[in-house]
Amino acid sequence: MASASQDQLQGSIVPLQRAPRPMEPGVTIGHVHLRTADIDRIRAFYVDLMGFDVVMEARDVPGWGTTGDVLFVAAGGYHHHLGFNTWKSAGGGPQPDGVAGLHHVAIRYPTRAGLADALRRLQSADWPLRQISDHGTHEAIYISDPDGNDLELCWDRPFDQWPRDADGKADMSRAFMGEIDLDDLLKEPPID
């Protein structure tokens, strides 16, 4: 396998085990599509509070053998980072604990100031923070959306600041280093 060019690399992690036939190293997760009980409620959270742009919204759209409402949101002109539908979930409750499924969706901010902006937005609405973590490679704020979907709002440190082992390789064993200092995070300048 040819080595990846610098623009394809996403980090300096050496995997615990390489796949027999590794995929292209520049692969990213393009979007996540989630079921929701109420498009208007989820729109108020992701658009009005968190600041995503609406890319597309429609009512009574056929899908998965039924009809429902859909909402696609994004930041920075992408076709959509998050999609939501009510096809099989309108009026339903959140996924209960004790079942297999999605643990959380990570929303990665390009700057630490962007993560601080997200924190300010949440604080302005008295939104509960479930966990605040310094993972060494990144800082993360964990919350739940109105449907009970868990989100990790995060900012990646530059690769040269990631924790290293004795051989200089990124050390993922230090992924649970402690909590973020929220007061320090809030010293980041506001986003205009």
C-alpha positions in Angstrom: 0.0 0.0 0.0 1.3 3.4 -0.9 1.8 5.9 1.9 -0.8 8.5 2.3 0.0 12.1 1.3 -0.1 14.7 4.1 -3.4 16.1 2.9 -5.0 12.6 3.3 -3.8 12.1 6.9 -6.3 12.9 9.6 -4.0 12.1 12.6 -0.9 10.3 13.7 -2.6 7.3 15.4 -0.9 4.0 14.7 -3.8 1.5 14.8 -3.8 -1.4 17.3 -4.4 -3.7 14.3 -4.4 -2.8 10.6 -7.2 -4.1 8.4 -6.1 -6.8 5.9 -7.1 -4.5 3.1 -7.1 -0.9 4.5 -9.4 1.7 3.0 -8.2 5.0 1.6 -6.8 7.0 4.5 -8.7 10.2 3.7 -12.1 8.7 4.3 -14.3 10.8 6.6 -17.9 10.4 7.9 -19.9 12.6 5.6 -23.2 12.9 7.4 -25.5 11.2 10.0 -29.2 10.7 9.4 -31.3 10.3 12.6 -34.9 9.5 13.4 -36.8 12.2 15.2 -40.1 12.4 17.0 -40.7 16.1 16.0 -39.1 18.0 13.1 -40.0 21.4 14.6 -38.5 20.6 18.0 -35.3 19.2 16.4 -35.1 22.3 14.1 -35.3 24.6 17.1 -32.4 22.9 18.7 -30.0 22.4 15.8 -30.8 25.6 13.8 -32.0 28.2 16.4 -29.8 27.1 19.3 -26.7 25.4 17.8 -26.5 27.5 14.6 -26.7 24.9 11.7 -28.1 26.2 8.4 -31.2 24.6 6.9 -30.3 23.0 3.6 -33.6 21.3 2.9 -36.9 20.8 4.8 -40.0 19.1 3.6 -43.3 17.7 5.0 -45.1 14.5 4.1 -42.2 13.0 2.1 -42.4 9.3 1.1 -39.7 7.1 2.6 -39.2 3.6 4.1 -42.8 2.5 3.3 -44.5 5.6 4.9 -44.5 9.4 4.8 -43.0 11.9 7.2 -41.1 15.1 7.6 -37.4 15.6 6.8 -34.8 18.2 7.7 -31.2 18.5 6.4 -28.8 20.8 8.2 -25.2 21.8 7.6 -22.4 24.3 8.3 -20.2 25.9 5.8 -22.1 25.1 2.6 -21.8 21.3 2.8 -24.8 19.4 1.4 -25.8 18.2 4.9 -24.0 17.1 8.0 -27.1 15.9 9.8 -30.4 14.6 8.4 -33.5 14.0 10.4 -36.8 12.2 9.5 -40.0 11.2 11.1 -40.7 8.2 8.8 -41.0 5.6 11.6 -40.5 7.8 14.6 -43.1 10.7 14.6 -44.3 11.2 18.2 -42.1 8.4 19.5 -39.8 8.4 22.5 -36.1 8.2 22.7 -34.1 5.0 22.2 -34.0 3.3 25.6 -30.9 2.2 27.4 -30.0 -1.4 27.1 -30.4 -1.8 23.4 -27.8 -1.7 20.6 -27.5 1.4 18.5 -25.8 4.7 18.1 -23.8 5.8 21.1 -23.2 9.4 20.0 -22.6 11.7 17.0 -19.4 13.8 17.2 -19.7 17.3 15.8 -16.1 18.6 15.3 -15.5 22.3 15.5 -12.5 23.6 13.4 -11.3 25.8 16.2 -11.3 25.9 20.0 -13.2 29.2 19.8 -15.9 27.4 17.9 -16.2 24.9 20.7 -16.4 27.8 23.2 -19.1 29.3 21.1 -21.1 26.1 21.3 -20.7 26.1 25.1 -21.9 29.7 25.3 -25.0 28.8 23.2 -25.8 25.9 25.5 -25.3 28.0 28.6 -27.6 30.7 27.2 -30.4 28.0 27.0 -29.5 26.3 30.4 -28.9 23.1 28.3 -27.6 20.3 30.5 -24.0 19.1 30.0 -23.7 15.4 30.4 -19.9 15.2 30.5 -16.9 17.4 29.8 -13.8 15.6 28.8 -10.2 16.2 27.9 -9.3 13.2 25.7 -5.7 14.4 25.1 -6.3 14.4 21.3 -9.3 16.6 21.7 -11.6 18.4 24.1 -15.3 17.3 24.2 -18.6 18.4 25.7 -21.3 15.7 25.7 -24.9 16.6 25.6 -28.2 15.0 24.5 -30.5 16.6 21.9 -34.3 16.9 22.4 -34.8 13.3 21.1 -32.2 11.8 23.5 -29.5 11.4 20.8 -26.2 11.9 22.4 -23.8 14.4 20.9 -20.0 15.0 21.4 -19.2 18.6 20.6 -15.4 18.6 20.1 -12.3 20.4 19.0 -9.2 18.4 17.9 -5.8 19.6 19.2 -3.1 20.0 16.6 -1.4 16.6 16.0 1.9 17.8 17.5 0.0 18.4 20.8 -1.5 14.9 21.1 -0.2 12.8 24.1 2.7 10.5 23.1 4.1 7.3 24.4 7.8 6.6 25.0 8.3 5.9 21.3 6.7 9.2 20.2 3.5 7.6 18.9 0.1 9.0 19.8 -1.0 7.5 23.0 -4.7 6.7 23.0 -4.5 5.0 26.5 -4.7 8.6 27.9 -8.0 9.2 26.2 -9.8 9.8 29.5 -7.4 12.4 31.0 -10.0 14.4 32.9 -12.3 17.3 32.5 -12.0 20.4 30.4 -11.5 23.7 32.3 -14.7 25.4 31.1 -13.6 28.8 32.5 -10.4 28.5 30.4 -12.4 27.4 27.3 -14.7 30.5 27.7 -11.6 32.7 27.5 -11.6 31.9 23.7 -12.8 34.9 21.7 -16.4 34.9 20.7 -17.2 33.9 17.1 -18.7 36.8 15.1 
